[in-house]
Amino acid sequence: MGYRKQPRRIEISLAGHAEYGDVRATARGMNLADYLELMGYSEGPEVTSKSGIVRQLERFADSLISWNLEEEDGTPTPPTYDEFFALDESLALALATDWIERLGGKVSDPLDATSPDGGPSPEASIPMEPLSANPLPTAVPA
């Protein structure tokens, strides 16, 4: 049995962001041709006068599947194109940036935040000065 192609889902997390640290979203990935066109590496079938960032934001808004955003009264905010463009620009850019980075291969930090750093590398503490060509004799002449 072979690998079954499935649309990739990209999990977006703003963990670590000072203001939006608990915002999460899920968006669709894209095929290579669409990715290359989105990043400006190839020309897509439709020529547009929109800047690259506007096209990237629109593609992200179209790819949204879900998010954990709520209105001020606690009701869920639907993950739609219009709702994305109604967000605060800082939050919208943070979400879209993480999506684009993950499209390009960014992964979550593989180590738990409580992981010890392991201390300094031994190579840093090994003396690296060159040895003298002729060591001084230690024997006393007879």
Secondary structure as UniProt FT lines:
FT   STRAND          9..13
FT   TURN            15..16
FT   TURN            18..22
FT   STRAND          24..28
FT   HELIX           32..38
FT   TURN            39..40
FT   HELIX           52..63
FT   STRAND          64..67
FT   TURN            72..73
FT   HELIX           81..85
FT   HELIX           89..103
FT   TURN            104..105
FT   TURN            113..114
FT   HELIX           122..125
//
